[in-house]
Amino acid sequence: MAKGAVVTFPRMGSAVPVFRTILEDLGVEVLVPPNVGPITVSLGVRHSPECACYPLKINLGNYLEAARRGANTVLMIGGIGPCRLGYYAEVQREVLADLGVDMRMVVLEPPVRGWRQLAHTIADITGSRPWSAVWRAVRLGWLKLNYLDNLEAMSHHLRPREARRGTVSKALSQAREWLDEARTFAAVNEAGHSGMELLASVPCRETAEPPVRVGVIGEIFMVLEPAVNMGCQEALGHLGAEVEQGVWLSGWVRENVFPKPWKPRGTESHANLARLAAPYINHWVGGEGQLNVGHTIEMARRGLDGVVHLAPFTCMPEIVARTALDAVSQDYGIPVLTFFLDEHAGEAGMQTRLEAFADLLRRRRRGEAPKAGA
């Protein structure tokens, strides 16, 4: 990385503390953009192509806010296939140049065609740091990411059972702070275990019936970043639904970055999900489109009560998936609620639809509502 570089990156859920940890451990100066808010959205929407999908607009807003605070380098992931993620960096680079914002764009491309390009980019970021230091930083970030994802999954289980509303979210926030501050392997392990103990200590109440189980699937950015999905998972938990998330950053990294022996296996592997989806979508359509169909079938087979599908407005892979999900809902008798979200989406409207959906699922379980497709 060039001397004097101040690196920023998009906000996307648990990716923020992980990227910061890896880069700072390598001696790179990091400037994390502010939490996604009205200014982020306004900047991104104003300067992005109108037809661009919501994640691109939010990313651009992140960069512009970070540039105002002194960032001069953007670290961005690349992509392949029909999903427009592969064009994000190029579009954003052009927009920043047109605005006179001097920011260098460094793109981490997935190693689907070999590791040479990714290795070259990593060397560019880390400068003269030895590969042993890079490996240490990556392992530290990976350890932290797994704790963060496990804590969030634990919160999804506990939230519909908490005795007092908000206690799980408060404990999760504290656990995340501990992990964010940890900078050694020992400190990360201690923070992770302390966070799990804190969540496990949240008082729970007895319920007359078990919570309904709702799968949350969709485009990865929309699922992982609560600021753009308006806290969908937390809202479902407060409505008495236990959430099972279909996509996690740790799972995405294992599937797209790890060598084959360490990729996910079993029911959650991409190969199995693609096999399940094949009668409805028999080829990869980009992003998480085909996988979301497979996730829905797998969740229906395990007896989940319903599925919430989160997607950016105009996202082609998710539009294709949504069409197939109509047939999956009919064939497997599982209700699917889709949200296509952009800057015009309103939290009140989403909350109302989630409330009605949770109520529908409870009535279906009691036999008081018709089955999906009836």
Protein Blocks (a to p, Z undefined) as FASTA:
>chain_A
ZZhiacddddehjlmmmmmmmmmmnopacdddddddfklmmmmmmmmcfklcfklmmmmm
mmmmmmmnopabdcddddedjblklmmmmmmmmmmmmnopacdddddddfklojklmmmm
mmmmnomacfklmmmmmmmmmmmmmmmmmmmmmmmmmmmmpfbghklmmmmmmmmmmmmm
pcbfklmmmmmmmmmmmmmmpccdddfbdcdddddeddfklmmmmklnoommmmmmmnop
acddfbdfklmmmmmmmcfklgcehjllmklmmmmmmmmmgcdebjjllmmmmmmmmmmm
nopabdcddddehilklmmmmmmmmmmmmmnopacddddddfkbcfklmmmmmmmmmmmm
mmmmnopaccehZZ
